[in-house]
Amino acid sequence: MPAGLVISAPASGVGKTTLTLALARAWRNRGLNVQCFKSGPDYIDPAFHAAATGRASVNVDSWAMDRATIAHLISRGTDADIVLAEGSMGLFDGVAARGVSGTGATADIAEMLGWPVVLVIDPSGQAQTAAAIAAGLRDYRAGVRLAGVVLNRVASPRHEDLVRRALNDAGIAVFGALPRHAEISLPKRHLGLVQAEEQAEIGKLIDEAARFIAEHVDLDAVLRAAATWSPQAASNGLNVTPPGQRIALARDAAFSFVYPHMLEAWRAAGAEISTFSPLADETPDASADVCWLPGGYPELHAGGIAANARFRSGLRAFAERRPVHGECGGYMVLGTALIDADGIRHEMTGLLGLETSFARRRMHLGYRLARLAAPMPGHATGARLRGHEFHYSTIVAQPDTPLAVVHDATGAVIAETGSRRGHATGTFFHLIAEDR
């Protein structure tokens, strides 16, 4: 039977992803089958997990998914030797109001699965206080079990010794301590890490991280701390209706934010997916019955999208008879115009009246619960959809008929309602699941 661990931390930016990738590759190099998951709404990290393990990774989310859905997704780890769930933000960070099976916190997944937590602690600017933080996290919630910690970015041997002694006094195992190592720093941009497929040297970077971790962390001790895990039977899979039988999916550096579990659910339901690249001036497959534009980084490629007349005219022709849906960045491209960070206005496809601006930068972040006021591909009027929004654009104009009434996780109504016009629909949130 496989063994399971959760990799978490007190906060974001401490090194969870780097440790997860390094452990996964180091154990894979030893001949173990490693399966990774991502806790929370992150559409970038699963691709890094896949690069490290050679196995597809998916998201599990206690706010948006019920226990049956999570069990179904986790069951893919049945044939693995070790399963790692990488957390998001801090261990107990979630929203104020409970969702389907929790608040979205990594701790929900750890408790639900019964997997112990390995904490990544960055003791920069402190020493014994790091032990107090780790002890507080250990004792905060009865159902969450701490396996031990890995120290990251320790300043010196003396610094490491002070922190280790304090953790030992608190009864907390230290699996290893990592000195600063710039060579394994993963590059970032405004929505998170630069995507794995954009990094030609990602394999070498993960190999170096694995070598570095193996040198400084007791891999055998971490493996022994994992909980033997017997997966529950996954009864009825994901409650996801594909948007069509044959789906034309935009897929390139500007359109890449789509949850892996959604694509798998569409295929499992019998749908076929054909991809095309708007950046390469390609058009959707003429035999498709629906076109889906996921989010990504259209703001970094707005000039190219505006210049690609074949893509824009082809998408407009497709939408004359068949549905087209856009999420976040895809929604922006369905709009009339996108104003980039330099204030330059770029013409988009004009299927919707939406106009957005990155010159007036403002972060929009959080879970979303939408009740559809009209149908969208795969979902009927009245459907309750759970998703997540994360972007830095500002709405300049959103003149079309609202697609949905959208609430944040506190229940407050928000202005990002999505839009519909003709066969075109769009939302700022990325769909995770539909309420059963």
Stockholm file with secondary structure:
# STOCKHOLM 1.0

chainA/1-436         MPAGLVISAPASGVGKTTLTLALARAWRNRGLNVQCFKSGPDYIDPAFHAAATGRASVNVDSWAMDRATIAHLISRGTDADIVLAEGSMGLFDGVAARGVSGTGATADIAEMLGWPVVLVIDPSGQAQTAAAIAAGLRDYRAGVRLAGVVLNRVASPRHEDLVRRALNDAGIAVFGALPRHAEISLPKRHLGLVQAEEQAEIGKLIDEAARFIAEHVDLDAVLRAAATWSPQAASNGLNVTPPGQRIALARDAAFSFVYPHMLEAWRAAGAEISTFSPLADETPDASADVCWLPGGYPELHAGGIAANARFRSGLRAFAERRPVHGECGGYMVLGTALIDADGIRHEMTGLLGLETSFARRRMHLGYRLARLAAPMPGHATGARLRGHEFHYSTIVAQPDTPLAVVHDATGAVIAETGSRRGHATGTFFHLIAEDR
#=GR chainA/1-436 SS CCEEEEEECSSTTSSHHHHHHHHHHHHHHTTCCEEEEEESSCSSHHHHHHHHHSSCCEEECTTTCCHHHHHHHHGGGTTCSEEEEECCSSTTCCCSSCCSSSSSCHHHHHHHHTCCEEEEECCTTCSTHHHHHHHHHHHSCTTCCEEEEEEEEECCHHHHHHHHHHHHHTTCCEEEEEECCGGGCCCEETTEECCGGGCTTHHHHHHHHHHHHHHHBCHHHHHHHSEECCCCCCCSCCCCCCSCSEEEEECBTTBCBCCHHHHHHHHHTTCEEEEECGGGTCCCCTTCSEEEECBSCGGGSHHHHHHCHHHHHHHHHHHTTSCEEEETHHHHHHSSEEECTTSCEEECCCSSCCEEESSSCCCEEEEEEEEESSCBTTBCTTCEEEEEEEECCEEEECCSEECEEEEETTSCBCSCCCEEETTEEEESSEEEEECC
#=GC SS_cons         CCEEEEEECSSTTSSHHHHHHHHHHHHHHTTCCEEEEEESSCSSHHHHHHHHHSSCCEEECTTTCCHHHHHHHHGGGTTCSEEEEECCSSTTCCCSSCCSSSSSCHHHHHHHHTCCEEEEECCTTCSTHHHHHHHHHHHSCTTCCEEEEEEEEECCHHHHHHHHHHHHHTTCCEEEEEECCGGGCCCEETTEECCGGGCTTHHHHHHHHHHHHHHHBCHHHHHHHSEECCCCCCCSCCCCCCSCSEEEEECBTTBCBCCHHHHHHHHHTTCEEEEECGGGTCCCCTTCSEEEECBSCGGGSHHHHHHCHHHHHHHHHHHTTSCEEEETHHHHHHSSEEECTTSCEEECCCSSCCEEESSSCCCEEEEEEEEESSCBTTBCTTCEEEEEEEECCEEEECCSEECEEEEETTSCBCSCCCEEETTEEEESSEEEEECC
//
